[in-house]
């Protein structure tokens, strides 16, 4: 991938980012520095990074495609109200019986936990 100032700004924004941003979130964050950059540039860069294995695409939020710059194996905890996503690092041994897995060779899993985050819980109680 050709390194342009815009792409470097996108990579810098993603580095250590744990908010699981959408392409629109990335665009909003870097467009102040590069006002002439198009949303298509951000979207295409995110797709390229995904294809290179540098980010993972999450299908957690049906309203928008989100990306995770942490490509190490981990799971997610999702707030059902605000859609905040938190990483869960831990191992969950889930055994699929022969009937459930059919002819598949299981190579891993991804667990999604759902709940209500402290911010949403506090705003609901007030």
N, C-alpha and C positions, 0 to 999 in steps of 0.2 A: 504494500500500500504506500503510495506516494505521501510523504510527510509534508503537509501544508500547515500554515499557522492555524487554520480553522480546525483541522483534524487534531493537531496537537492540543488545542484548547479543549476539544471534546474528550480526548484521552486524559487530560489533566483533571477535568471535571469528574470523570468516572473513577479515577484513582482513589481508592479507599471509600468511595461513595456507597453507603449502605441503605439508601432510600429506594432502591430498585426503580430508577426513573424510567419514564417513557421517553420516546424520541422528542415529544413536545416539551417535556421537562428539561431535557438536555438543551434543546433549542432556546428555550426561555433563559436558561442559565448562561449560555455563551453568546447570545445575540447582542448583549450590551457591549461586549468587547468587539464583536464583528457584526455591526448592524446591516451590512450588505449580504451576509450569509443567508442562504435560503434554507427553509425547512427541509427541502429535498436533499440538500447536502448533509444535514444531520441524519436524516432517515437512512440515506444510502451508506453513510459512514457506519451507522449502527448495524446495518445489515452486513456490511463487510467485516466488521469486528466479530459479529456472530459467526459468520462463515469461517473466520480464521480461528475460532475457538477462544477469543479474548473476552467475550461476554456471552451469557446465556440468555435466551429469550424465555420469558415466563408467560405462561398462558393462564395465570391465576386470575387476572382481572378481565372479565369479558368486554369491558368498555374500552380498554386500550392495551396495546402490547407493551410490556415492561421488560426492562433489561437488568441483568444482574452481573456486575463486573467480577464478582467472586465466583469463579468457575470450579472451585473445589466442591466436592460432594458435601451438600448440606441440605437442610429442610427449611420450611418456612412456616411462620405463624402470621396469620392474616386477620386484621380487624374487619369484621363484617359490616361495620358502619362507615368508617372513613377509608378503608382499603389499605391502611398502613401495613407494610410487610416487614417482618423482622426475621433475621436469620436464626436458625436453630441448628447448632452444631452438636451432633450426637449421633449415635448409631442406634438404629431401630431394627432389630432382627425380626423380619416378618417372613413367615414360612408359608409359601403357597403349596398346597398339596398337589399331587400329580393331576388330579381332576381339574383344578383351577388353572394350572400353567399349561396344560396340554403338551404340545411339542416344543414349547419355548424353553430356552436356556436362560435363566434369570441372571442378569449381570449387575443389577442394582435396583434402588428404589428411591422415590422422592415422596416424602410425607408432607402433607399440608395440614396444619392445625388451624382451627378457626375459633375466634373469640372476640371479646370486646376489649379494646386497649384502655389503659388508665385514663387517657384524655377524654375519650368518648364516655366512659363510665362516669367520670366526674361531671361532665357537661349534662348528662342525663339526670343526675341526682340533684342538680341545682335548679 
